[in-house]
């Protein structure tokens, strides 16, 4: 039977065992921390997984980017009053043109009515003369009946023309009403957008005015009308497109080129539609919150380095990757090059 250990020897042995356990625990902890650090480094380098606060500060939505990159934010916001003022100012020319066209149509209709109500004369569309009816039993009555039939035909023709004029005018008014409504909604969205992004009324109106002036340069006396029509075709997101165009002269010149090449405006509308898809899409909110870890299929641990790596590559979340690296390191696998 071995010699009994002294109290001092027993303390030393317990201390040695405790130190060994602490060393093993520290080694495991170091492996775990190393695994976490490696995964965090990978996730930081991976695109789209940056810190949320940094991403929000660094990312600028496409429609807000400008050639000059100058900061023009001031305290005054784009209010409902600004909407009315901008619309009244920017659409004044279009309204005057519309009123002039309406007055011209009214004058033309009055002239047509006056012509219809004129007394019947022998000269009205008279392709035949009295001599053409001498063979009739009553030449004078036959000639008079001919003139009446000619007058009726002319009246019917004029009435049909008047109806067509009214229908055309009504369609124009309905189309203009839709454009006006779309422009109203455009400026309402612009006001909301400006308030949310702290863009002043002056800055937004300056961008808006730059676009209208550029279109007016290419299409004299039609700039306001064409701009409003393009806005109505763009619909939701037009407020971002107008702001972007007004602050990016290069993009604005591209629009002018489209209008010059195709005065119908079809190419310009298609170009702006593509531009809207490109710049008006909202940036998705980024987050660093890890996804819930998925349970791994099967209960057997990988036996080779390749199996560990395959398992790691298939992991969907940060937590899962960390756990796999921890287990691999405990199994003696070098994961630094993964």
Secondary structure, DSSP 4 states (H G I P E B T S, - for coil): -PPPPPHHHHHHHHHHHHHHHHHHHHHHHHHHHHHHHHHHHHHHHSTT-S-HHHHHHH---GGG--SS------S----HHHHHHHHHHHHHHHHHHHHHHHHHHHHHHHHHHHHHTSPP-TTTT--S-GGGGTTSTTHHHHHHHHHHHHHHHHHHHHHHHHHHHHHHHHHHHHHHHHHHHHHHHHHHHHHHHHHHHT--HHHHHHHHHHHHHHHHHHSTTTHHHHHHHHHHHH-TTHHHHHHHHHT-HHHHHHHHHHHHH-TTSHHHHHHHHHHHHHH-SPPPPP--PPPPPPPPSSSPPP-SHHHHHHHHHT--SHHHHHHHHHHHHHTT---TT-
